[in-house]
Amino acid sequence: MKKVAVIGTGYVGLVTGACFAETGNKVFCVDIDENKVEKMKLGKVPIYEPGLEPIVKRNITQNRLHFTTQLKKALDFADIVFLALPTPLGDNGAADLTYIMSTANEIGKIISEKKIIVDKSTVPVGTSEKVRIEIEKNSKVDFSVVSNPEFLREGFAIKDFLNPERIVLGSSDVYALKIMTELYQPFIRSKDQLIFMDETSAELTKYAANSFLATKITFMNEIANFCECV
């Protein structure tokens, strides 16, 4: 059993927290919205995703899944901390990292022992290093940063998480990779699913995967248009 905190209970964060709890880990999910947190404590899921609500309710009942607005409470508890925060488009079209960087700053103020900080959000290449620097501004405690991009499809997120096509772990820290491998072990069916690389490569892999999906859709549409012509 691992002790996990997931900061952010949007689509990715809630699915991540629920699925890790489902495999026997103890999980604290953190959100600043008190009303949302109170509803989730009762098993009321704020998003629609097939199969998610039963998992949330079951793990709340079995005392493995918890919800809180208190970041310190979750950080004091957890050894592995996932950042599953929104990265909306800014005015210039680039990803807005405000939520991630402000949270990293707070983490640096709070942690008092070694933690593994995991970027789960979709972030630009180089974000893991920015997170590391932001935490170091307020903390001298040893910590690791891992890039662990998500590849979840809406409507199939539970299936994709529990039976992943690939698990990308980006870190230069051998200890962090060992702990993350243990955390993901219940989801691994073959050695080919688990892919190790550095943080920057993992961040780029997410953008490459997204771009390739868009390319495939565009190609299909072009072939369809061609078919109409011939």
C-alpha positions in Angstrom: 0.0 0.0 0.0 1.2 3.5 -1.0 0.2 6.8 0.6 -0.9 9.1 -2.2 -2.2 12.6 -2.5 -3.8 13.9 -5.7 -4.0 17.7 -5.9 -6.9 18.7 -8.2 -10.1 16.7 -8.6 -11.0 17.4 -12.2 -11.3 14.7 -14.8 -7.8 13.4 -14.5 -7.3 13.9 -10.8 -10.5 12.2 -9.7 -10.0 9.2 -12.0 -6.4 8.9 -10.8 -7.3 9.1 -7.1 -10.2 6.6 -7.4 -8.2 4.1 -9.4 -5.2 4.1 -7.1 -7.6 3.6 -4.2 -9.2 0.8 -6.0 -5.9 -1.1 -6.1 -5.5 -0.9 -2.3 -3.6 2.4 -1.8 -4.8 5.1 0.6 -5.5 8.3 -1.2 -6.3 11.9 -0.3 -7.8 14.1 -3.1 -7.4 17.8 -2.6 -9.6 20.6 -4.0 -10.1 24.2 -3.0 -13.9 24.1 -3.7 -15.4 23.3 -0.3 -18.9 22.5 -1.8 -17.4 20.1 -4.3 -15.4 18.4 -1.6 -18.4 17.9 0.7 -20.3 16.3 -2.2 -17.5 14.0 -3.1 -17.2 12.9 0.5 -20.8 11.6 0.1 -19.8 9.8 -3.1 -21.4 12.3 -5.4 -19.1 12.6 -8.5 -19.1 16.0 -10.2 -18.3 14.6 -13.6 -19.8 11.9 -15.8 -17.5 9.0 -16.4 -18.9 5.4 -16.8 -17.9 3.3 -13.8 -16.3 6.1 -11.8 -19.0 6.7 -9.2 -19.2 3.1 -7.9 -15.4 3.0 -7.5 -15.5 6.3 -5.6 -18.3 5.1 -3.3 -16.7 1.7 -2.7 -13.4 3.2 -1.7 -14.9 5.8 0.6 -16.8 3.1 2.4 -13.6 1.0 2.7 -11.7 4.0 4.1 -9.2 4.2 1.2 -10.4 7.3 -0.5 -10.6 10.7 1.2 -11.4 14.3 0.1 -10.1 17.5 1.7 -9.6 21.2 1.1 -6.5 21.1 3.3 -3.3 20.8 1.3 -1.1 20.4 4.4 -3.2 17.5 5.7 -2.7 15.7 2.4 1.0 16.5 2.1 1.7 15.4 5.7 0.1 12.1 4.9 1.3 11.2 1.5 4.7 10.0 0.1 3.6 10.4 -3.5 2.0 13.7 -4.6 0.3 14.0 -8.0 -0.3 17.4 -9.5 -3.5 17.1 -11.6 -4.3 20.7 -12.0 -5.8 22.6 -14.9 -3.5 24.2 -17.5 -5.9 26.4 -19.5 -4.8 28.3 -22.6 -3.5 31.8 -21.8 -4.2 34.9 -23.8 -1.2 34.2 -25.9 -2.3 30.6 -26.7 0.3 29.0 -24.4 -0.6 26.8 -21.4 -1.2 28.8 -18.2 0.9 27.2 -15.5 -0.4 29.5 -12.7 -2.2 26.7 -10.8 0.7 24.4 -11.0 3.4 26.9 -10.0 1.4 28.4 -7.1 0.8 24.9 -5.8 4.5 24.0 -6.2 5.3 27.1 -4.2 2.9 26.0 -1.4 4.3 22.5 -1.4 7.8 23.9 -0.8 6.5 25.7 2.3 4.8 22.6 3.7 6.9 19.5 3.1 9.2 18.4 5.9 10.3 15.1 4.6 11.1 13.4 1.2 8.3 13.4 -1.3 7.8 12.3 -4.8 6.1 15.1 -6.8 4.4 13.8 -9.9 3.3 16.0 -12.8 0.1 14.4 -14.1 -1.2 17.5 -15.9 -0.6 18.2 -19.6 2.2 20.7 -19.4 4.8 22.2 -21.8 8.2 20.7 -22.1 10.4 22.0 -19.3 7.7 22.3 -16.7 9.1 19.6 -14.4 12.3 21.7 -14.0 10.2 24.8 -13.2 8.3 22.9 -10.6 11.5 21.7 -9.0 12.9 25.3 -8.9 9.6 26.6 -7.4 9.6 24.0 -4.6 13.3 24.7 -3.9 12.5 28.4 -3.3 10.8 27.4 0.0 12.3 24.0 1.0 15.6 22.4 1.6 14.0 19.0 2.0 15.0 16.2 -0.5 12.3 15.5 -3.1 11.9 14.1 -6.5 10.0 15.3 -9.5 8.5 12.8 -12.0 6.7 13.5 -15.2 3.8 10.9 -15.6 1.5 12.1 -18.5 -2.0 10.7 -18.7 -3.5 9.1 -21.8 -7.2 8.9 -20.8 -10.1 9.0 -23.2 -13.4 10.6 -22.0 -15.9 7.8 -21.6 -13.2 5.2 -21.3 -11.0 6.7 -18.6 -11.5 4.0 -16.0 -10.8 1.3 -18.6 -7.8 3.2 -19.8 -6.4 3.7 -16.3 -6.9 0.2 -15.1 -5.7 -1.4 -18.4 -3.3 1.1 -19.8 -1.7 0.8 -23.3 1.4 2.5 -21.9 2.7 4.1 -18.6 5.3 6.7 -19.2 7.5 7.6 -16.2 10.0 10.4 -16.7 12.6 10.9 -14.0 16.4 10.9 -13.5 15.9 9.6 -9.9 16.2 5.8 -9.6 14.5 5.8 -6.2 11.5 7.7 -7.5 11.2 5.4 -10.5 11.3 2.3 -8.2 8.4 3.7 -6.0 6.4 4.7 -9.1 6.9 1.3 -10.6 5.6 -0.4 -7.4 2.6 2.0 -7.4 1.7 1.1 -11.0 2.4 -2.6 -10.7 -1.3 -3.7 -10.5 -1.9 -2.2 -13.9 1.1 -3.7 -15.7 0.3 -6.8 -17.9 3.5 -6.8 -19.9 6.9 -5.2 -19.7 6.3 -3.3 -22.8 3.6 -1.1 -21.1 6.1 0.6 -18.8 8.4 3.1 -20.5 11.2 5.0 -18.6 12.7 8.2 -19.8 13.8 11.6 -18.5 11.4 14.3 -17.4 11.6 16.4 -20.5 11.2 13.4 -22.8 8.0 12.3 -20.9 6.6 15.8 -21.3 7.3 15.8 -25.0 5.8 12.3 -25.4 2.4 13.6 -24.2 2.4 16.3 -26.8 3.6 13.9 -29.5 0.8 11.5 -28.7 -1.8 14.3 -28.7 -0.5 15.6 -32.0 -0.4 12.1 -33.6 -4.0 11.6 -32.6 -5.0 14.9 -34.3 -2.9 13.9 -37.4 -4.8 10.5 -37.6 -8.2 12.2 -37.4 -7.2 14.7 -40.0 -5.9 11.9 -42.3 -9.1 9.9 -41.9 -11.2 13.0 -42.8 -9.0 13.7 -45.9 -9.4 10.1 -47.0 -13.2 10.4 -46.5 -13.3 13.6 -48.6 -11.2 11.9 -51.3 -13.5 8.9 -51.3 -16.5 11.2 -51.9 -14.7 12.6 -55.0 -13.7 9.2 -56.5 
